[in-house]
Amino acid sequence: MIAIGTTLFSGGGSGGGTLTIGVYSDAGLTNPITSADFGDTVYIKAVPTGLTPTNYIFFYYNGTTITKIADQAGSTFTWVIDVALANGDVYVMAYDSVSSDRPWGLTPFEVTGDADANAYFLAAGITDQTIIDDLTPRFVSLKSSGLWDKILAWYPFKGGTASSNKYNAKDPRDLDAAFRLTFFGGWVHSAGGSLPNGTNAYANTHLIPDNEGLTNTDNHLSFNTDTSSAAVNPQFYDLGSGNTSGSILTSLWTRRAANTAAFDSGAFGSNRNSFASTDGSGFWVGAANGANSVLQKNGVTLATKALSPQASLSPFEVFIGGLNENDTLTYYSIRNCIDITIGMGLTPSEGATLEGILS
C-alpha cells in the first residue's frame, strides 16, 4: 500500500531496511535540488540502508497522477523531466532480495516551467493550467529539436482573447519590433483559435521578411487551421505579403475556390509551389531551403519545387488573414488560426517535426 505523504514506509517483509532518495542537478550528485524546469535533466539517487535491492522503481506524484519515471536494476537514474508542472514528490521503491521488503522513499520536488514559456504566459495573461501544461512541452521540444532558433515568430492562439493572442511566443514584448500582432476588423477569439470574418479582418505581424534576412531560398511559413472549406474569393491568401506584380511574394494558402493550395517564395510565376487541395484544414508548412521549396500538410510532403534564386524577398509586413499587397490588405481569408510560425528555411524532415510538435 502507498501512503502518499509518508516519507518512508515498507511494502512488506520484516527486514527493517530503509530507503532514501535525492534529486541532484549534476551527474556527480553533489548539488541536491528541490525543483527544476520541465525539460531539464536531473539525476535521481536512491540510497538503501540494511537492504540488498535487486530492482528500483522511480516515479513522480503531483497530487493527482502517479507517473513512472524508470524501472531498473541501478539505484541512479538520469531524468529528462517530462511530467506535468506541479508541486509533488519523487518516489522510489526497491525490492530487497534478502528480506523481501519493498520499502519506499520520497523527496519533495517541484516541476516548474520553461523560462521562455513562462515569459509568454506572463505577457499574455495565461493562467489556465491546462493551457500551460499543453504549451510548455512545445517550447521545450522546439528547443531540443533545433527548431526554436529557426523561428522568428510563433503565434499559438490559445489565450481566447485578442489581448492574449497578439503575443509572439518567441519574443512576448508588447512591441511592433517583437512582431506582436495588431488585429483589425472582425475576429472571433476562442479557446480553439482566432477566426477572421473573411471581409475586413486581418492581423499585422510587423515582420518584414526582407528585413529579417529571409531570402527566397531560406524561409518558411506554417499555418495550422481546422477550416476545411474553399474560399469564395478565387485569389485569397491565408497569410503573406508582397508587391502588386507578384514578383516578391512570401505567402501561403491552403484551399482556394479552384481547390488548390500553394506556397510562394518569390515570384509566383517561377517560385510558386502548388498542389491540389480539397480540404483546407490541417497543419500546413511552406518552406524554402536551398535549391527547393516544399509544401507539406500534416507532416507529409505534397509538392517539391525547384527554386529560381532572387535578389530579395517581400519588403512588406506579413499579414495574417489575407495578403499585404504593397501595404494594402487584399484577398481576405476565412480560416481559423490555431498555430502560425514564420522563420528561416526548413528541410522536409524539420517541417514534419514542426508539425509533430505544434499540432
Contacts in CASP RR format, 6 or more apart in sequence:
PFRMAT RR
TARGET T0000
AUTHOR 0000-0000-0000
METHOD contacts of the structure
MODEL  1
MIAIGTTLFSGGGSGGGTLTIGVYSDAGLTNPITSADFGDTVYIKAVPTG
LTPTNYIFFYYNGTTITKIADQAGSTFTWVIDVALANGDVYVMAYDSVSS
DRPWGLTPFEVTGDADANAYFLAAGITDQTIIDDLTPRFVSLKSSGLWDK
ILAWYPFKGGTASSNKYNAKDPRDLDAAFRLTFFGGWVHSAGGSLPNGTN
AYANTHLIPDNEGLTNTDNHLSFNTDTSSAAVNPQFYDLGSGNTSGSILT
SLWTRRAANTAAFDSGAFGSNRNSFASTDGSGFWVGAANGANSVLQKNGV
TLATKALSPQASLSPFEVFIGGLNENDTLTYYSIRNCIDITIGMGLTPSE
GATLEGILS
1 11 0 8 1.000
2 91 0 8 1.000
2 104 0 8 1.000
3 9 0 8 1.000
4 61 0 8 1.000
4 63 0 8 1.000
4 89 0 8 1.000
5 89 0 8 1.000
5 106 0 8 1.000
6 104 0 8 1.000
6 106 0 8 1.000
7 105 0 8 1.000
7 106 0 8 1.000
8 18 0 8 1.000
8 19 0 8 1.000
8 20 0 8 1.000
8 103 0 8 1.000
8 104 0 8 1.000
8 105 0 8 1.000
8 106 0 8 1.000
9 103 0 8 1.000
9 104 0 8 1.000
10 16 0 8 1.000
10 17 0 8 1.000
10 101 0 8 1.000
10 102 0 8 1.000
10 103 0 8 1.000
10 104 0 8 1.000
11 101 0 8 1.000
11 102 0 8 1.000
11 103 0 8 1.000
11 104 0 8 1.000
12 100 0 8 1.000
12 101 0 8 1.000
12 102 0 8 1.000
13 99 0 8 1.000
13 100 0 8 1.000
13 101 0 8 1.000
13 102 0 8 1.000
14 99 0 8 1.000
14 101 0 8 1.000
15 50 0 8 1.000
15 96 0 8 1.000
15 98 0 8 1.000
15 99 0 8 1.000
15 101 0 8 1.000
16 50 0 8 1.000
16 99 0 8 1.000
16 101 0 8 1.000
16 103 0 8 1.000
17 48 0 8 1.000
17 49 0 8 1.000
17 50 0 8 1.000
17 51 0 8 1.000
17 96 0 8 1.000
17 99 0 8 1.000
17 101 0 8 1.000
17 103 0 8 1.000
18 48 0 8 1.000
18 49 0 8 1.000
18 50 0 8 1.000
18 51 0 8 1.000
18 103 0 8 1.000
19 46 0 8 1.000
19 47 0 8 1.000
19 48 0 8 1.000
19 49 0 8 1.000
19 51 0 8 1.000
19 53 0 8 1.000
19 92 0 8 1.000
19 93 0 8 1.000
19 94 0 8 1.000
19 103 0 8 1.000
19 104 0 8 1.000
19 105 0 8 1.000
20 46 0 8 1.000
20 47 0 8 1.000
20 49 0 8 1.000
20 105 0 8 1.000
20 107 0 8 1.000
21 44 0 8 1.000
21 45 0 8 1.000
21 46 0 8 1.000
21 47 0 8 1.000
21 90 0 8 1.000
21 91 0 8 1.000
21 92 0 8 1.000
21 105 0 8 1.000
21 106 0 8 1.000
21 107 0 8 1.000
22 32 0 8 1.000
22 44 0 8 1.000
22 45 0 8 1.000
22 46 0 8 1.000
22 47 0 8 1.000
22 90 0 8 1.000
22 107 0 8 1.000
23 32 0 8 1.000
23 33 0 8 1.000
23 34 0 8 1.000
23 36 0 8 1.000
23 42 0 8 1.000
23 43 0 8 1.000
23 44 0 8 1.000
23 45 0 8 1.000
23 90 0 8 1.000
23 107 0 8 1.000
23 109 0 8 1.000
24 30 0 8 1.000
24 31 0 8 1.000
24 32 0 8 1.000
24 33 0 8 1.000
24 42 0 8 1.000
24 43 0 8 1.000
24 44 0 8 1.000
24 45 0 8 1.000
25 31 0 8 1.000
25 33 0 8 1.000
25 36 0 8 1.000
25 42 0 8 1.000
25 43 0 8 1.000
26 43 0 8 1.000
27 43 0 8 1.000
27 78 0 8 1.000
28 43 0 8 1.000
29 43 0 8 1.000
29 45 0 8 1.000
29 76 0 8 1.000
33 42 0 8 1.000
33 109 0 8 1.000
34 107 0 8 1.000
34 108 0 8 1.000
34 109 0 8 1.000
34 110 0 8 1.000
35 109 0 8 1.000
35 110 0 8 1.000
35 111 0 8 1.000
35 112 0 8 1.000
36 42 0 8 1.000
36 81 0 8 1.000
36 109 0 8 1.000
36 111 0 8 1.000
36 112 0 8 1.000
37 81 0 8 1.000
37 111 0 8 1.000
37 112 0 8 1.000
37 113 0 8 1.000
37 114 0 8 1.000
37 115 0 8 1.000
38 81 0 8 1.000
38 82 0 8 1.000
38 83 0 8 1.000
38 85 0 8 1.000
38 111 0 8 1.000
38 112 0 8 1.000
38 113 0 8 1.000
38 114 0 8 1.000
38 136 0 8 1.000
38 137 0 8 1.000
38 140 0 8 1.000
39 80 0 8 1.000
39 81 0 8 1.000
39 82 0 8 1.000
39 114 0 8 1.000
39 137 0 8 1.000
39 140 0 8 1.000
39 144 0 8 1.000
40 80 0 8 1.000
40 81 0 8 1.000
41 78 0 8 1.000
41 79 0 8 1.000
41 80 0 8 1.000
41 81 0 8 1.000
42 78 0 8 1.000
42 79 0 8 1.000
42 81 0 8 1.000
43 76 0 8 1.000
43 77 0 8 1.000
43 78 0 8 1.000
43 79 0 8 1.000
44 58 0 8 1.000
44 69 0 8 1.000
44 70 0 8 1.000
44 76 0 8 1.000
44 77 0 8 1.000
44 78 0 8 1.000
44 79 0 8 1.000
44 90 0 8 1.000
44 92 0 8 1.000
45 75 0 8 1.000
45 76 0 8 1.000
46 53 0 8 1.000
46 56 0 8 1.000
46 58 0 8 1.000
46 75 0 8 1.000
46 76 0 8 1.000
46 92 0 8 1.000
46 94 0 8 1.000
46 105 0 8 1.000
47 75 0 8 1.000
48 75 0 8 1.000
48 94 0 8 1.000
48 96 0 8 1.000
48 103 0 8 1.000
51 94 0 8 1.000
51 96 0 8 1.000
51 98 0 8 1.000
51 99 0 8 1.000
51 101 0 8 1.000
51 103 0 8 1.000
52 96 0 8 1.000
52 97 0 8 1.000
52 98 0 8 1.000
53 75 0 8 1.000
53 94 0 8 1.000
53 95 0 8 1.000
53 96 0 8 1.000
53 97 0 8 1.000
54 73 0 8 1.000
54 95 0 8 1.000
54 96 0 8 1.000
54 97 0 8 1.000
55 71 0 8 1.000
55 72 0 8 1.000
55 73 0 8 1.000
55 94 0 8 1.000
55 95 0 8 1.000
56 70 0 8 1.000
56 71 0 8 1.000
56 72 0 8 1.000
56 73 0 8 1.000
56 74 0 8 1.000
56 75 0 8 1.000
56 77 0 8 1.000
56 92 0 8 1.000
56 93 0 8 1.000
56 94 0 8 1.000
57 68 0 8 1.000
57 70 0 8 1.000
57 71 0 8 1.000
57 92 0 8 1.000
57 93 0 8 1.000
57 94 0 8 1.000
58 68 0 8 1.000
58 69 0 8 1.000
58 70 0 8 1.000
58 71 0 8 1.000
58 77 0 8 1.000
58 79 0 8 1.000
58 90 0 8 1.000
58 91 0 8 1.000
58 92 0 8 1.000
59 66 0 8 1.000
59 67 0 8 1.000
59 68 0 8 1.000
59 69 0 8 1.000
59 90 0 8 1.000
59 91 0 8 1.000
59 92 0 8 1.000
59 93 0 8 1.000
60 66 0 8 1.000
60 67 0 8 1.000
60 69 0 8 1.000
60 83 0 8 1.000
60 88 0 8 1.000
60 89 0 8 1.000
60 90 0 8 1.000
60 91 0 8 1.000
60 109 0 8 1.000
60 111 0 8 1.000
61 67 0 8 1.000
61 88 0 8 1.000
61 89 0 8 1.000
61 91 0 8 1.000
62 83 0 8 1.000
62 84 0 8 1.000
62 86 0 8 1.000
62 87 0 8 1.000
62 88 0 8 1.000
62 111 0 8 1.000
63 86 0 8 1.000
63 88 0 8 1.000
65 84 0 8 1.000
67 83 0 8 1.000
69 77 0 8 1.000
69 79 0 8 1.000
69 90 0 8 1.000
70 77 0 8 1.000
70 79 0 8 1.000
75 94 0 8 1.000
81 111 0 8 1.000
82 137 0 8 1.000
83 111 0 8 1.000
84 111 0 8 1.000
84 133 0 8 1.000
85 111 0 8 1.000
85 112 0 8 1.000
85 113 0 8 1.000
85 129 0 8 1.000
85 132 0 8 1.000
85 133 0 8 1.000
85 136 0 8 1.000
86 110 0 8 1.000
86 111 0 8 1.000
87 108 0 8 1.000
87 110 0 8 1.000
88 108 0 8 1.000
88 109 0 8 1.000
88 110 0 8 1.000
88 111 0 8 1.000
89 106 0 8 1.000
89 107 0 8 1.000
89 108 0 8 1.000
89 109 0 8 1.000
90 106 0 8 1.000
90 107 0 8 1.000
90 109 0 8 1.000
91 104 0 8 1.000
91 105 0 8 1.000
91 106 0 8 1.000
92 104 0 8 1.000
92 105 0 8 1.000
92 106 0 8 1.000
93 102 0 8 1.000
93 103 0 8 1.000
93 104 0 8 1.000
93 105 0 8 1.000
94 102 0 8 1.000
94 103 0 8 1.000
95 101 0 8 1.000
95 102 0 8 1.000
96 102 0 8 1.000
96 103 0 8 1.000
112 118 0 8 1.000
113 132 0 8 1.000
113 136 0 8 1.000
114 136 0 8 1.000
114 139 0 8 1.000
114 140 0 8 1.000
114 143 0 8 1.000
116 139 0 8 1.000
116 169 0 8 1.000
116 170 0 8 1.000
117 132 0 8 1.000
117 135 0 8 1.000
117 136 0 8 1.000
117 139 0 8 1.000
117 140 0 8 1.000
117 169 0 8 1.000
119 172 0 8 1.000
120 126 0 8 1.000
120 135 0 8 1.000
120 139 0 8 1.000
120 167 0 8 1.000
120 169 0 8 1.000
120 172 0 8 1.000
121 127 0 8 1.000
121 132 0 8 1.000
121 135 0 8 1.000
122 172 0 8 1.000
123 167 0 8 1.000
123 172 0 8 1.000
123 173 0 8 1.000
123 174 0 8 1.000
124 159 0 8 1.000
124 163 0 8 1.000
124 164 0 8 1.000
124 165 0 8 1.000
124 167 0 8 1.000
124 172 0 8 1.000
125 164 0 8 1.000
126 132 0 8 1.000
126 135 0 8 1.000
126 158 0 8 1.000
126 159 0 8 1.000
126 164 0 8 1.000
128 159 0 8 1.000
131 158 0 8 1.000
131 159 0 8 1.000
134 158 0 8 1.000
135 156 0 8 1.000
135 158 0 8 1.000
135 169 0 8 1.000
138 156 0 8 1.000
138 357 0 8 1.000
138 358 0 8 1.000
139 148 0 8 1.000
139 169 0 8 1.000
141 357 0 8 1.000
142 148 0 8 1.000
142 151 0 8 1.000
142 154 0 8 1.000
142 354 0 8 1.000
142 357 0 8 1.000
145 350 0 8 1.000
145 353 0 8 1.000
145 357 0 8 1.000
147 346 0 8 1.000
147 350 0 8 1.000
147 353 0 8 1.000
147 354 0 8 1.000
147 357 0 8 1.000
148 170 0 8 1.000
150 220 0 8 1.000
150 343 0 8 1.000
150 344 0 8 1.000
150 345 0 8 1.000
150 346 0 8 1.000
150 350 0 8 1.000
151 170 0 8 1.000
151 341 0 8 1.000
151 342 0 8 1.000
151 343 0 8 1.000
151 344 0 8 1.000
152 170 0 8 1.000
152 179 0 8 1.000
152 207 0 8 1.000
152 212 0 8 1.000
152 214 0 8 1.000
152 342 0 8 1.000
152 343 0 8 1.000
152 344 0 8 1.000
153 168 0 8 1.000
153 170 0 8 1.000
153 171 0 8 1.000
153 179 0 8 1.000
153 205 0 8 1.000
153 207 0 8 1.000
153 340 0 8 1.000
153 341 0 8 1.000
153 342 0 8 1.000
153 343 0 8 1.000
154 168 0 8 1.000
154 169 0 8 1.000
154 170 0 8 1.000
154 339 0 8 1.000
154 340 0 8 1.000
154 341 0 8 1.000
155 165 0 8 1.000
155 167 0 8 1.000
155 168 0 8 1.000
155 169 0 8 1.000
155 181 0 8 1.000
155 320 0 8 1.000
155 337 0 8 1.000
155 339 0 8 1.000
155 340 0 8 1.000
155 341 0 8 1.000
156 165 0 8 1.000
156 169 0 8 1.000
156 339 0 8 1.000
157 165 0 8 1.000
157 189 0 8 1.000
157 192 0 8 1.000
157 193 0 8 1.000
157 194 0 8 1.000
157 337 0 8 1.000
157 338 0 8 1.000
157 339 0 8 1.000
157 340 0 8 1.000
158 164 0 8 1.000
158 165 0 8 1.000
158 191 0 8 1.000
158 192 0 8 1.000
158 193 0 8 1.000
159 165 0 8 1.000
159 189 0 8 1.000
159 191 0 8 1.000
160 189 0 8 1.000
160 190 0 8 1.000
160 191 0 8 1.000
160 192 0 8 1.000
160 193 0 8 1.000
160 194 0 8 1.000
161 189 0 8 1.000
162 183 0 8 1.000
162 187 0 8 1.000
162 189 0 8 1.000
162 194 0 8 1.000
165 181 0 8 1.000
165 189 0 8 1.000
165 193 0 8 1.000
165 194 0 8 1.000
166 174 0 8 1.000
166 180 0 8 1.000
166 181 0 8 1.000
166 182 0 8 1.000
166 183 0 8 1.000
166 203 0 8 1.000
167 174 0 8 1.000
167 180 0 8 1.000
167 181 0 8 1.000
168 178 0 8 1.000
168 179 0 8 1.000
168 180 0 8 1.000
168 181 0 8 1.000
168 205 0 8 1.000
170 179 0 8 1.000
171 178 0 8 1.000
171 179 0 8 1.000
172 178 0 8 1.000
172 180 0 8 1.000
173 180 0 8 1.000
174 180 0 8 1.000
176 182 0 8 1.000
176 206 0 8 1.000
177 206 0 8 1.000
179 205 0 8 1.000
179 206 0 8 1.000
179 207 0 8 1.000
179 342 0 8 1.000
180 206 0 8 1.000
181 203 0 8 1.000
181 204 0 8 1.000
181 205 0 8 1.000
181 206 0 8 1.000
181 320 0 8 1.000
182 203 0 8 1.000
182 204 0 8 1.000
182 206 0 8 1.000
183 194 0 8 1.000
183 201 0 8 1.000
183 202 0 8 1.000
183 203 0 8 1.000
184 200 0 8 1.000
184 201 0 8 1.000
184 202 0 8 1.000
184 203 0 8 1.000
184 204 0 8 1.000
184 329 0 8 1.000
185 196 0 8 1.000
185 197 0 8 1.000
185 200 0 8 1.000
185 201 0 8 1.000
185 202 0 8 1.000
186 196 0 8 1.000
186 197 0 8 1.000
186 199 0 8 1.000
186 200 0 8 1.000
186 201 0 8 1.000
187 194 0 8 1.000
187 195 0 8 1.000
187 196 0 8 1.000
187 197 0 8 1.000
187 201 0 8 1.000
187 203 0 8 1.000
188 194 0 8 1.000
188 195 0 8 1.000
188 197 0 8 1.000
189 195 0 8 1.000
192 226 0 8 1.000
192 336 0 8 1.000
192 338 0 8 1.000
193 336 0 8 1.000
193 337 0 8 1.000
193 338 0 8 1.000
194 203 0 8 1.000
194 336 0 8 1.000
194 337 0 8 1.000
195 227 0 8 1.000
195 335 0 8 1.000
195 336 0 8 1.000
195 337 0 8 1.000
196 202 0 8 1.000
196 203 0 8 1.000
196 320 0 8 1.000
196 321 0 8 1.000
196 322 0 8 1.000
196 332 0 8 1.000
196 333 0 8 1.000
196 334 0 8 1.000
196 335 0 8 1.000
196 337 0 8 1.000
197 332 0 8 1.000
198 321 0 8 1.000
198 332 0 8 1.000
198 333 0 8 1.000
198 334 0 8 1.000
199 332 0 8 1.000
200 332 0 8 1.000
201 321 0 8 1.000
201 332 0 8 1.000
202 319 0 8 1.000
202 320 0 8 1.000
202 321 0 8 1.000
202 322 0 8 1.000
202 329 0 8 1.000
202 332 0 8 1.000
202 333 0 8 1.000
203 319 0 8 1.000
203 320 0 8 1.000
203 321 0 8 1.000
204 317 0 8 1.000
204 319 0 8 1.000
204 324 0 8 1.000
205 317 0 8 1.000
205 318 0 8 1.000
205 319 0 8 1.000
205 320 0 8 1.000
205 342 0 8 1.000
206 317 0 8 1.000
207 317 0 8 1.000
207 318 0 8 1.000
207 342 0 8 1.000
208 241 0 8 1.000
208 314 0 8 1.000
208 315 0 8 1.000
208 316 0 8 1.000
208 317 0 8 1.000
208 318 0 8 1.000
209 219 0 8 1.000
209 241 0 8 1.000
209 250 0 8 1.000
209 313 0 8 1.000
209 314 0 8 1.000
209 315 0 8 1.000
209 318 0 8 1.000
209 342 0 8 1.000
210 248 0 8 1.000
210 312 0 8 1.000
210 313 0 8 1.000
210 314 0 8 1.000
210 315 0 8 1.000
211 315 0 8 1.000
212 343 0 8 1.000
213 313 0 8 1.000
214 250 0 8 1.000
214 313 0 8 1.000
214 343 0 8 1.000
214 344 0 8 1.000
215 288 0 8 1.000
215 310 0 8 1.000
215 312 0 8 1.000
215 313 0 8 1.000
216 248 0 8 1.000
216 265 0 8 1.000
216 266 0 8 1.000
216 271 0 8 1.000
216 288 0 8 1.000
216 307 0 8 1.000
216 309 0 8 1.000
216 310 0 8 1.000
216 312 0 8 1.000
216 313 0 8 1.000
217 265 0 8 1.000
217 288 0 8 1.000
217 289 0 8 1.000
217 290 0 8 1.000
217 291 0 8 1.000
217 307 0 8 1.000
217 309 0 8 1.000
218 288 0 8 1.000
218 289 0 8 1.000
218 290 0 8 1.000
218 344 0 8 1.000
218 345 0 8 1.000
219 250 0 8 1.000
219 265 0 8 1.000
219 287 0 8 1.000
219 288 0 8 1.000
219 313 0 8 1.000
219 343 0 8 1.000
219 344 0 8 1.000
219 345 0 8 1.000
220 285 0 8 1.000
220 286 0 8 1.000
220 287 0 8 1.000
220 288 0 8 1.000
220 289 0 8 1.000
220 341 0 8 1.000
220 342 0 8 1.000
220 343 0 8 1.000
220 344 0 8 1.000
220 345 0 8 1.000
220 346 0 8 1.000
220 351 0 8 1.000
221 239 0 8 1.000
221 240 0 8 1.000
221 250 0 8 1.000
221 251 0 8 1.000
221 252 0 8 1.000
221 263 0 8 1.000
221 285 0 8 1.000
221 286 0 8 1.000
221 287 0 8 1.000
221 318 0 8 1.000
221 340 0 8 1.000
221 341 0 8 1.000
221 342 0 8 1.000
221 343 0 8 1.000
222 283 0 8 1.000
222 284 0 8 1.000
222 285 0 8 1.000
222 286 0 8 1.000
222 339 0 8 1.000
222 340 0 8 1.000
222 341 0 8 1.000
222 342 0 8 1.000
222 351 0 8 1.000
222 354 0 8 1.000
222 355 0 8 1.000
222 358 0 8 1.000
223 238 0 8 1.000
223 239 0 8 1.000
223 252 0 8 1.000
223 254 0 8 1.000
223 283 0 8 1.000
223 284 0 8 1.000
223 335 0 8 1.000
223 337 0 8 1.000
223 339 0 8 1.000
223 340 0 8 1.000
224 282 0 8 1.000
224 283 0 8 1.000
224 284 0 8 1.000
224 337 0 8 1.000
224 338 0 8 1.000
224 339 0 8 1.000
224 340 0 8 1.000
224 358 0 8 1.000
224 359 0 8 1.000
225 238 0 8 1.000
225 254 0 8 1.000
225 280 0 8 1.000
225 281 0 8 1.000
225 282 0 8 1.000
225 284 0 8 1.000
225 335 0 8 1.000
225 336 0 8 1.000
225 337 0 8 1.000
225 338 0 8 1.000
226 281 0 8 1.000
226 282 0 8 1.000
226 336 0 8 1.000
226 338 0 8 1.000
227 280 0 8 1.000
227 281 0 8 1.000
227 334 0 8 1.000
227 335 0 8 1.000
227 336 0 8 1.000
228 255 0 8 1.000
228 279 0 8 1.000
228 280 0 8 1.000
228 281 0 8 1.000
229 255 0 8 1.000
229 280 0 8 1.000
229 334 0 8 1.000
230 255 0 8 1.000
230 256 0 8 1.000
230 257 0 8 1.000
230 259 0 8 1.000
230 280 0 8 1.000
231 253 0 8 1.000
231 255 0 8 1.000
231 256 0 8 1.000
231 257 0 8 1.000
231 333 0 8 1.000
231 334 0 8 1.000
232 257 0 8 1.000
232 334 0 8 1.000
233 256 0 8 1.000
233 257 0 8 1.000
233 331 0 8 1.000
233 332 0 8 1.000
234 256 0 8 1.000
234 257 0 8 1.000
234 258 0 8 1.000
235 256 0 8 1.000
235 330 0 8 1.000
235 331 0 8 1.000
236 253 0 8 1.000
236 256 0 8 1.000
236 322 0 8 1.000
236 331 0 8 1.000
236 332 0 8 1.000
236 333 0 8 1.000
236 334 0 8 1.000
237 251 0 8 1.000
237 252 0 8 1.000
237 253 0 8 1.000
237 321 0 8 1.000
237 322 0 8 1.000
237 323 0 8 1.000
237 331 0 8 1.000
237 333 0 8 1.000
238 252 0 8 1.000
238 253 0 8 1.000
238 254 0 8 1.000
238 320 0 8 1.000
238 321 0 8 1.000
238 322 0 8 1.000
238 333 0 8 1.000
238 335 0 8 1.000
239 251 0 8 1.000
239 252 0 8 1.000
239 318 0 8 1.000
239 319 0 8 1.000
239 320 0 8 1.000
239 321 0 8 1.000
239 322 0 8 1.000
239 323 0 8 1.000
239 333 0 8 1.000
239 340 0 8 1.000
240 249 0 8 1.000
240 250 0 8 1.000
240 251 0 8 1.000
240 252 0 8 1.000
240 314 0 8 1.000
240 318 0 8 1.000
240 319 0 8 1.000
240 320 0 8 1.000
240 322 0 8 1.000
240 323 0 8 1.000
240 324 0 8 1.000
241 249 0 8 1.000
241 250 0 8 1.000
241 251 0 8 1.000
241 314 0 8 1.000
241 316 0 8 1.000
241 317 0 8 1.000
241 318 0 8 1.000
241 319 0 8 1.000
241 323 0 8 1.000
241 324 0 8 1.000
241 325 0 8 1.000
242 248 0 8 1.000
242 249 0 8 1.000
242 250 0 8 1.000
242 251 0 8 1.000
242 314 0 8 1.000
242 315 0 8 1.000
242 316 0 8 1.000
242 323 0 8 1.000
242 324 0 8 1.000
242 325 0 8 1.000
242 326 0 8 1.000
243 249 0 8 1.000
243 314 0 8 1.000
243 315 0 8 1.000
243 316 0 8 1.000
243 325 0 8 1.000
243 326 0 8 1.000
244 325 0 8 1.000
244 326 0 8 1.000
246 264 0 8 1.000
246 266 0 8 1.000
246 267 0 8 1.000
246 268 0 8 1.000
247 266 0 8 1.000
247 267 0 8 1.000
247 268 0 8 1.000
248 266 0 8 1.000
248 267 0 8 1.000
248 310 0 8 1.000
248 312 0 8 1.000
248 313 0 8 1.000
248 314 0 8 1.000
248 315 0 8 1.000
249 264 0 8 1.000
249 265 0 8 1.000
249 266 0 8 1.000
249 267 0 8 1.000
249 268 0 8 1.000
249 271 0 8 1.000
249 272 0 8 1.000
249 314 0 8 1.000
250 264 0 8 1.000
250 265 0 8 1.000
250 266 0 8 1.000
250 313 0 8 1.000
250 314 0 8 1.000
250 318 0 8 1.000
251 262 0 8 1.000
251 263 0 8 1.000
251 264 0 8 1.000
251 323 0 8 1.000
252 262 0 8 1.000
252 263 0 8 1.000
252 264 0 8 1.000
252 284 0 8 1.000
252 286 0 8 1.000
253 261 0 8 1.000
253 262 0 8 1.000
253 333 0 8 1.000
254 261 0 8 1.000
254 277 0 8 1.000
254 280 0 8 1.000
254 281 0 8 1.000
254 282 0 8 1.000
254 284 0 8 1.000
254 297 0 8 1.000
254 335 0 8 1.000
255 261 0 8 1.000
255 277 0 8 1.000
255 278 0 8 1.000
255 279 0 8 1.000
255 280 0 8 1.000
256 262 0 8 1.000
256 277 0 8 1.000
259 276 0 8 1.000
259 277 0 8 1.000
259 278 0 8 1.000
260 274 0 8 1.000
260 275 0 8 1.000
260 276 0 8 1.000
260 277 0 8 1.000
261 274 0 8 1.000
261 275 0 8 1.000
261 276 0 8 1.000
261 277 0 8 1.000
261 280 0 8 1.000
261 284 0 8 1.000
261 295 0 8 1.000
261 297 0 8 1.000
261 302 0 8 1.000
262 272 0 8 1.000
262 273 0 8 1.000
262 274 0 8 1.000
262 275 0 8 1.000
262 295 0 8 1.000
263 272 0 8 1.000
263 273 0 8 1.000
263 274 0 8 1.000
263 286 0 8 1.000
263 287 0 8 1.000
263 293 0 8 1.000
263 295 0 8 1.000
264 271 0 8 1.000
264 272 0 8 1.000
264 273 0 8 1.000
265 271 0 8 1.000
265 273 0 8 1.000
265 286 0 8 1.000
265 288 0 8 1.000
265 293 0 8 1.000
265 307 0 8 1.000
265 313 0 8 1.000
266 310 0 8 1.000
266 313 0 8 1.000
266 314 0 8 1.000
267 308 0 8 1.000
267 310 0 8 1.000
270 308 0 8 1.000
271 293 0 8 1.000
271 305 0 8 1.000
271 307 0 8 1.000
271 308 0 8 1.000
271 310 0 8 1.000
272 305 0 8 1.000
273 286 0 8 1.000
273 293 0 8 1.000
273 294 0 8 1.000
273 295 0 8 1.000
273 303 0 8 1.000
273 304 0 8 1.000
273 305 0 8 1.000
274 295 0 8 1.000
274 303 0 8 1.000
275 295 0 8 1.000
275 302 0 8 1.000
275 303 0 8 1.000
277 297 0 8 1.000
280 335 0 8 1.000
282 297 0 8 1.000
282 298 0 8 1.000
282 359 0 8 1.000
283 297 0 8 1.000
283 298 0 8 1.000
283 299 0 8 1.000
283 339 0 8 1.000
283 355 0 8 1.000
283 356 0 8 1.000
283 358 0 8 1.000
283 359 0 8 1.000
284 295 0 8 1.000
284 296 0 8 1.000
284 297 0 8 1.000
285 294 0 8 1.000
285 295 0 8 1.000
285 296 0 8 1.000
285 297 0 8 1.000
285 299 0 8 1.000
285 346 0 8 1.000
285 351 0 8 1.000
285 354 0 8 1.000
285 355 0 8 1.000
286 293 0 8 1.000
286 294 0 8 1.000
286 295 0 8 1.000
286 296 0 8 1.000
287 293 0 8 1.000
287 294 0 8 1.000
287 296 0 8 1.000
287 345 0 8 1.000
287 346 0 8 1.000
287 347 0 8 1.000
287 348 0 8 1.000
287 350 0 8 1.000
287 351 0 8 1.000
288 307 0 8 1.000
288 345 0 8 1.000
289 345 0 8 1.000
289 346 0 8 1.000
289 347 0 8 1.000
290 307 0 8 1.000
291 306 0 8 1.000
291 307 0 8 1.000
292 304 0 8 1.000
292 305 0 8 1.000
292 306 0 8 1.000
292 307 0 8 1.000
293 304 0 8 1.000
293 305 0 8 1.000
293 307 0 8 1.000
294 301 0 8 1.000
294 303 0 8 1.000
294 304 0 8 1.000
294 305 0 8 1.000
294 348 0 8 1.000
294 351 0 8 1.000
295 301 0 8 1.000
295 302 0 8 1.000
295 303 0 8 1.000
295 305 0 8 1.000
296 302 0 8 1.000
296 348 0 8 1.000
296 351 0 8 1.000
296 352 0 8 1.000
296 355 0 8 1.000
298 355 0 8 1.000
298 359 0 8 1.000
299 351 0 8 1.000
299 352 0 8 1.000
299 355 0 8 1.000
299 356 0 8 1.000
300 352 0 8 1.000
301 348 0 8 1.000
316 324 0 8 1.000
316 325 0 8 1.000
316 326 0 8 1.000
316 327 0 8 1.000
317 324 0 8 1.000
317 327 0 8 1.000
318 324 0 8 1.000
318 342 0 8 1.000
319 329 0 8 1.000
320 333 0 8 1.000
320 337 0 8 1.000
320 340 0 8 1.000
321 332 0 8 1.000
321 333 0 8 1.000
321 335 0 8 1.000
321 337 0 8 1.000
322 329 0 8 1.000
322 330 0 8 1.000
322 331 0 8 1.000
322 332 0 8 1.000
322 333 0 8 1.000
323 329 0 8 1.000
323 330 0 8 1.000
323 331 0 8 1.000
325 331 0 8 1.000
339 358 0 8 1.000
339 359 0 8 1.000
341 354 0 8 1.000
341 358 0 8 1.000
346 354 0 8 1.000
END
